Amino acid sequence: MARRRRGDRDTPISLFSFQDIMAAVTGVMMLVTLLVALEPLADELLQAAPRASAEAPPMPSAESARALVQALEAELERRLTSPMVDERTIAELDRHVQAMTATLEDLRARRTRVETALSRAAQQKADAERAETSARMTLEEAESRWSREQLRSRVRFLPGERSPKAPLFLEVRRDGCVLGEFAADGSVVEAARSENMTAEGVGQLLRGRSPEAYQVVLIARQDALEAFASIREALHAQGWDLGWQLWDAREGGFFDATPASAEPAP
């Protein structure tokens, strides 16, 4: 076998020329393909351009453009303020409105019932207050009448019974003196009160009343007999006609309230 030369065995094989040929061929094929694909579109564009330029509408005026812009803005505002919703949303909203309306009607009915009950309660309260006031007035009047009757039943000195002079009742107590006289209804009522049990203090109680028109009836209490004796002497020295009525301490004061079972002192 023939041997290769040493220089031929070491030289490499180069494919640079083959790659250039393949790239050139590929580029040419792509260019041809683009030209073939764009040819119908170019023809259509070339045919439509003159027609479009010939049939182009005239440019609108500034007023019509402004009116068109305003109309578009109004339509946009209307659509923004009243967005479109589907039928399902509208049905749900209708059910919600109906439920809220029913709840509102129920609340109104409850409020009406509550207002009626409050009005009825207020009327009942007013009637009860009027009844209470009337009962209290009746009770006070009855107690006052009872007190007058009790005192009248215990008084032994009546006008004109023993003297033509009107009697003045002077109750001598441990804490002072109480002056009473007959009222128009024939009951004895308190006229004045004083803590001064001297002759000057009694004179202040009897001021404005003369011995010629009145007589003094001393109410002698068992717990103030000494003061009763001194006042009786002072009034006798001043020229007053005197009478006295002993009073049992168990019955209270002459002008104090007494129980209904109390009997007049002997």
Secondary structure, 3 states (H helix, E strand, C coil): CCCCCHHHHHCCCCCHHHHHHHHHHHHHHHHHHHHHHHHHHHHHHHHHHHHHHHCCCCCCCHHHHHHHHHHHHHHHHHHHHCCCCCHHHHHHHHHHHHHHHHHHHHHHHHHHHHHHHHHHHHHHHHHHHHHHHHHHHHHHHHHHHHHHHHHHHHCCCCCCCCCCCEEEEEEEECCEEEEEEECCCCCEEEEEEECCCCHHHHHHHCCCCCCCCEEEEEEEEHHHHHHHHHHHHHHHHCCCCEEEEEECHHHCCCCCCCCCCCCCCC
